[in-house]
Amino acid sequence: MYLIGVLCSENKEEALGFVVKTAPLLMFPLAIGILTKHKVNREKLRIVLSVYIAALALTLFWNHLYLSFTTSALSNWEYRLAFEKYTNVHGTYFAIWIAFGIFILISKAFRAGKIKLLLLCSLMAYFVFWQIVIGARLPFVTTSLLVFAYLIHKIRDKKKKVYVLVSIVIIAICFILFNHKQLIEKVDFSLPKGDYHLQHETMTSEHIRGGIYFCSSKLILKKWLFGYGIGDVNDQLDACYKEEIDSNVYQIKQYNAHNQYLQILLSSGVIGGLIFMLSILFGMRYAYRQKIIGYLAFSALVATCFLTENMLSRHDGVLFYAFFNSIFIFYSKNTRTS
């Protein structure tokens, strides 16, 4: 789909660069499927997930240690910026990695003894702490929903399930009541206006996203069938920002669609969008049929985070999605035939 998008693009350089960036989407399934598919068994998957958790924990601990010695008296946002500068990773992507790590830990906790359970819960709490520090809202909410869904799935006693569901509802109501003003502000996607240098204190990220979604929708309606080609999407968006929105915020920094589904619709039209969404639904259906809860949680996590991030436009998102999606697909095939 992306290769066809190169042919349809006027900006060939950006189109080819995007294809190179997303090459792992093809490379990982080919490599794992051809070379190692008969080795992706339960034990190998356990090792992969354990190494992932260890790497995530060590990275966060080292960053925590480094920032403790190099920063002081920072606001939450400034701390996040310092974290992103040191790691060279967008905070939202790190929060997505942590979200998957939390789910792995809670799935391991159900099979752990007392000492191991204490260790896993401590590590889980540390991961949750970092999600709060980074402050990426959607990964945090998605993590909470996945954990609650998993708890309900694992609890066999019907009364306990009811208690969990009631607890979730009470927590959700309390959260909304205590944060309703902030929540109302977060859904204000009105278009930004004025000079960003003068309005930056009142121009929120939601306002900026409002302009992004406005231009994305406007462009999709113009070429809804085949799109603009993968190399021309950002150029088209930049032109729309300049012509349609009375603010220079989009000239200070380039903004893509900030939504993977919109990005696909812009680049490949409805046809590409359907292919993309069907591939995600196929993964979820496959995970459900094979009863691989980890793959189902992973698919639900990325499908949700696609709503606010172009995960497949950054190496951080491409590698994460391509690697684990391939591992789980060939693991499920291996267990089905064994």
C-alpha positions as CSV (number, residue, x, y, z in Angstrom):
1,M,0.0,0.0,0.0
2,Y,2.8,2.4,0.9
3,L,4.8,1.4,-2.3
4,I,1.7,2.3,-4.4
5,G,1.6,5.6,-2.5
6,V,5.1,6.4,-3.7
7,L,3.9,6.2,-7.3
8,C,1.0,8.5,-6.5
9,S,3.2,11.1,-4.7
10,E,4.8,14.2,-6.2
11,N,7.2,14.4,-3.3
12,K,9.1,11.2,-4.0
13,E,11.9,11.9,-1.5
14,E,9.6,12.1,1.5
15,A,7.6,9.1,0.1
16,L,10.7,6.9,-0.2
17,G,11.9,8.1,3.2
18,F,8.6,7.0,4.7
19,V,8.8,3.6,3.0
20,V,12.3,3.1,4.5
21,K,11.1,4.1,7.9
22,T,8.2,1.6,7.8
23,A,10.2,-1.2,6.3
24,P,10.2,-3.2,9.6
25,L,6.4,-3.7,9.0
26,L,7.5,-6.1,6.3
27,M,11.0,-7.1,7.5
28,F,9.9,-8.5,10.9
29,P,7.1,-10.8,9.7
30,L,9.3,-12.1,6.9
31,A,12.3,-12.7,9.1
32,I,10.3,-14.3,11.9
33,G,8.0,-16.2,9.6
34,I,10.6,-17.6,7.3
35,L,13.6,-18.1,9.7
36,T,12.2,-18.8,13.2
37,K,8.5,-19.5,13.1
38,H,8.9,-23.0,14.5
39,K,10.9,-21.7,17.4
40,V,8.3,-19.1,18.7
41,N,6.9,-21.4,21.4
42,R,5.5,-20.7,24.8
43,E,9.0,-20.7,26.4
44,K,10.5,-18.4,23.8
45,L,7.6,-15.9,24.1
46,R,8.1,-15.9,27.9
47,I,11.8,-15.1,27.5
48,V,11.0,-12.3,25.0
49,L,8.4,-10.7,27.3
50,S,10.7,-11.1,30.3
51,V,13.6,-9.4,28.5
52,Y,11.3,-6.6,27.4
53,I,10.2,-6.0,31.0
54,A,13.8,-6.0,32.3
55,A,15.0,-3.6,29.6
56,L,12.0,-1.3,30.3
57,A,12.6,-1.3,34.0
58,L,16.4,-0.7,33.7
59,T,15.9,2.1,31.2
60,L,13.4,3.9,33.5
61,F,15.5,3.4,36.6
62,W,18.6,4.8,34.8
63,N,16.6,7.8,33.5
64,H,15.2,8.3,37.0
65,L,18.7,8.3,38.5
66,Y,20.1,10.6,35.8
67,L,17.3,13.1,36.0
68,S,17.5,13.1,39.8
69,F,21.1,14.4,39.6
70,T,20.7,16.8,36.7
71,T,17.3,18.4,37.2
72,S,15.6,20.1,40.1
73,A,12.4,22.0,40.9
74,L,10.9,21.3,37.5
75,S,7.2,21.3,36.7
76,N,5.7,18.1,35.4
77,W,5.8,19.3,31.9
78,E,9.4,20.5,32.2
79,Y,10.4,17.1,33.7
80,R,8.7,15.3,30.8
81,L,10.7,17.5,28.3
82,A,13.9,16.7,30.1
83,F,13.0,13.0,30.0
84,E,12.3,13.2,26.3
85,K,15.5,15.1,25.6
86,Y,17.6,12.6,27.4
87,T,15.9,9.5,26.0
88,N,15.3,11.0,22.6
89,V,11.9,9.3,22.7
90,H,8.5,11.0,22.6
91,G,6.9,10.7,26.0
92,T,3.6,9.2,24.6
93,Y,5.5,6.4,22.9
94,F,7.3,5.6,26.1
95,A,4.0,5.6,27.9
96,I,2.7,3.1,25.4
97,W,5.7,0.8,25.9
98,I,5.0,1.1,29.7
99,A,1.3,0.3,29.2
100,F,2.2,-3.0,27.5
101,G,4.7,-3.7,30.2
102,I,2.1,-3.2,32.9
103,F,-0.2,-5.7,31.2
104,I,2.6,-8.3,31.0
105,L,3.3,-7.8,34.7
106,I,-0.3,-8.3,35.8
107,S,-0.6,-11.4,33.6
108,K,2.5,-12.8,35.3
109,A,1.2,-11.9,38.8
110,F,-1.7,-14.4,38.6
111,R,0.8,-17.2,38.3
112,A,3.4,-16.0,40.8
113,G,4.2,-17.1,44.3
114,K,4.2,-14.6,47.3
115,I,7.7,-13.3,47.0
116,K,7.6,-13.0,43.2
117,L,4.1,-11.4,43.4
118,L,5.5,-8.7,45.7
119,L,8.3,-8.0,43.3
120,L,5.9,-7.9,40.3
121,C,3.5,-5.5,42.1
122,S,6.4,-3.2,43.1
123,L,7.6,-3.1,39.5
124,M,4.0,-2.5,38.3
125,A,3.6,0.4,40.8
126,Y,6.9,1.9,39.5
127,F,5.6,1.6,35.9
128,V,2.3,3.3,36.9
129,F,4.3,6.1,38.6
130,W,6.2,6.7,35.3
131,Q,2.9,6.8,33.3
132,I,1.7,9.5,35.7
133,V,4.9,11.4,35.5
134,I,5.0,11.3,31.7
135,G,1.3,12.4,31.7
136,A,0.2,10.8,28.4
137,R,-3.5,10.5,29.0
138,L,-4.7,7.9,26.4
139,P,-2.1,5.3,27.2
140,F,-2.9,5.7,30.9
141,V,-6.6,5.3,30.4
142,T,-6.1,2.4,28.0
143,T,-3.9,0.7,30.6
144,S,-6.5,1.1,33.3
145,L,-9.3,-0.4,31.0
146,L,-7.1,-3.3,29.9
147,V,-6.2,-4.1,33.5
148,F,-9.8,-4.0,34.7
149,A,-10.9,-6.1,31.7
150,Y,-8.2,-8.7,32.5
151,L,-9.2,-8.8,36.2
152,I,-12.8,-9.4,35.2
153,H,-11.7,-12.1,32.8
154,K,-9.6,-13.9,35.4
155,I,-12.0,-13.7,38.3
156,R,-14.3,-16.8,38.2
157,D,-16.5,-16.0,41.1
158,K,-19.6,-14.0,39.9
159,K,-20.0,-12.0,43.1
160,K,-16.3,-10.9,42.9
161,K,-16.8,-9.9,39.3
162,V,-19.8,-7.7,40.4
163,Y,-17.7,-6.1,43.1
164,V,-14.9,-5.3,40.6
165,L,-17.4,-3.8,38.1
166,V,-19.1,-1.7,40.8
167,S,-15.6,-0.5,42.0
168,I,-14.7,0.5,38.4
169,V,-17.9,2.5,38.1
170,I,-17.4,4.2,41.4
171,I,-13.8,5.1,40.6
172,A,-14.9,6.4,37.1
173,I,-17.7,8.6,38.6
174,C,-15.4,10.0,41.3
175,F,-12.7,10.8,38.7
176,I,-15.3,12.6,36.5
177,L,-16.7,14.5,39.4
178,F,-13.3,15.7,40.7
179,N,-11.9,16.5,37.3
180,H,-15.0,17.6,35.3
181,K,-13.6,21.1,34.6
182,Q,-10.3,19.8,33.3
183,L,-12.1,17.2,31.2
184,I,-14.3,19.9,29.6
185,E,-11.2,21.8,28.7
186,K,-9.6,18.7,27.2
187,V,-12.5,18.3,24.7
188,D,-12.3,21.9,23.5
189,F,-11.0,21.4,19.9
190,S,-11.8,24.9,18.7
191,L,-9.4,26.2,16.1
192,P,-6.3,28.1,17.3
193,K,-6.1,31.8,16.6
194,G,-3.3,34.4,16.7
195,D,0.4,34.5,17.1
196,Y,1.6,31.4,19.0
197,H,4.4,33.3,20.6
198,L,1.8,35.7,22.2
199,Q,-0.9,33.1,22.8
200,H,1.1,30.0,23.9
201,E,-0.2,30.2,27.4
202,T,-3.9,29.9,26.4
203,M,-3.4,27.9,23.1
204,T,-3.7,24.3,24.3
205,S,-2.7,21.1,22.6
206,E,-6.4,20.4,22.1
207,H,-6.7,23.7,20.1
208,I,-3.8,22.6,17.9
209,R,-5.3,19.2,17.4
210,G,-8.6,20.9,16.5
211,G,-6.8,22.5,13.6
212,I,-5.1,19.3,12.6
213,Y,-8.4,17.3,12.5
214,F,-10.2,20.2,10.7
215,C,-7.6,20.2,7.9
216,S,-7.4,16.4,7.8
217,S,-11.2,16.0,7.4
218,K,-11.3,18.7,4.8
219,L,-8.6,17.1,2.7
220,I,-10.0,13.6,3.0
221,L,-13.3,14.8,1.6
222,K,-11.6,16.2,-1.5
223,K,-9.7,12.9,-2.4
224,W,-11.5,10.3,-0.4
225,L,-11.1,7.3,-2.7
226,F,-7.3,7.0,-3.3
227,G,-5.8,9.8,-1.2
228,Y,-2.8,12.0,-1.9
229,G,0.0,9.5,-1.9
230,I,2.2,8.8,1.1
231,G,4.8,11.5,0.3
232,D,2.3,14.4,-0.2
233,V,0.2,14.2,3.0
234,N,2.3,16.6,5.1
235,D,2.7,19.0,2.3
236,Q,-1.1,19.1,1.8
237,L,-1.7,19.6,5.5
238,D,0.9,22.4,5.7
239,A,-0.9,24.2,2.8
240,C,-4.2,23.8,4.5
241,Y,-2.9,25.1,7.9
242,K,-1.5,28.2,6.1
243,E,-4.7,28.9,4.1
244,E,-7.5,27.9,6.5
245,I,-6.3,28.6,10.0
246,D,-5.5,32.0,11.4
247,S,-2.5,31.0,13.4
248,N,1.2,30.6,12.8
249,V,1.6,27.7,15.2
250,Y,1.7,25.2,12.3
251,Q,4.5,27.1,10.7
252,I,6.7,27.0,13.8
253,K,6.5,23.2,13.9
254,Q,5.3,20.6,11.4
255,Y,2.3,18.7,12.4
256,N,1.1,15.4,10.8
257,A,-2.5,14.1,11.2
258,H,-1.8,12.9,14.8
259,N,-4.2,10.0,14.1
260,Q,-3.0,6.9,12.3
261,Y,-6.4,6.2,10.8
262,L,-6.6,9.8,9.4
263,Q,-3.0,9.5,8.1
264,I,-3.8,6.3,6.2
265,L,-7.0,7.8,4.8
266,L,-5.0,10.9,3.6
267,S,-2.3,8.9,2.0
268,S,-4.3,5.9,0.6
269,G,-7.9,6.9,0.7
270,V,-10.8,4.8,1.8
271,I,-9.4,1.7,0.1
272,G,-6.1,1.9,2.1
273,G,-8.1,2.8,5.2
274,L,-10.2,-0.3,4.9
275,I,-7.1,-2.5,4.3
276,F,-5.5,-1.0,7.4
277,M,-8.5,-1.4,9.7
278,L,-9.2,-5.0,8.4
279,S,-5.6,-5.9,9.2
280,I,-6.1,-4.7,12.8
281,L,-9.4,-6.5,13.2
282,F,-7.8,-9.6,11.7
283,G,-5.2,-9.5,14.5
284,M,-7.8,-9.1,17.2
285,R,-10.0,-11.9,15.8
286,Y,-7.0,-14.2,15.5
287,A,-5.9,-13.4,19.1
288,Y,-9.4,-14.1,20.4
289,R,-9.8,-17.4,18.5
290,Q,-6.4,-18.6,19.6
291,K,-7.1,-17.3,23.2
292,I,-3.8,-15.4,23.3
293,I,-4.8,-12.7,25.8
294,G,-1.4,-10.9,25.5
295,Y,-1.9,-10.4,21.8
296,L,-5.5,-9.3,22.2
297,A,-4.4,-6.7,24.8
298,F,-1.5,-5.6,22.6
299,S,-3.8,-5.1,19.6
300,A,-6.4,-3.2,21.7
301,L,-3.6,-1.0,23.0
302,V,-2.2,0.0,19.7
303,A,-5.6,0.3,18.0
304,T,-6.7,2.7,20.7
305,C,-3.4,4.8,20.6
306,F,-3.7,5.0,16.9
307,L,-6.6,7.5,17.6
308,T,-4.2,10.2,18.8
309,E,-0.8,9.2,17.4
310,N,0.8,8.4,14.1
311,M,2.6,5.5,15.6
312,L,3.7,4.1,12.2
313,S,5.4,7.4,11.3
314,R,8.1,7.1,13.9
315,H,10.7,4.3,14.3
316,D,9.7,4.1,18.0
317,G,6.2,3.1,17.0
318,V,7.0,1.1,13.9
319,L,9.5,-1.2,15.6
320,F,7.3,-1.7,18.7
321,Y,4.2,-2.6,16.5
322,A,6.1,-4.7,13.9
323,F,8.1,-6.8,16.3
324,F,5.4,-7.8,18.8
325,N,2.7,-8.2,16.2
326,S,5.0,-10.6,14.3
327,I,6.0,-12.5,17.4
328,F,2.4,-13.0,18.5
329,I,1.1,-14.0,15.1
330,F,3.7,-16.7,14.6
331,Y,3.5,-17.8,18.2
332,S,-0.3,-18.3,17.7
333,K,0.3,-20.3,14.5
334,N,2.9,-22.4,16.2
335,T,0.6,-23.3,19.1
336,R,-2.3,-24.0,16.8
337,T,-0.3,-26.6,14.8
338,S,1.4,-28.1,17.8
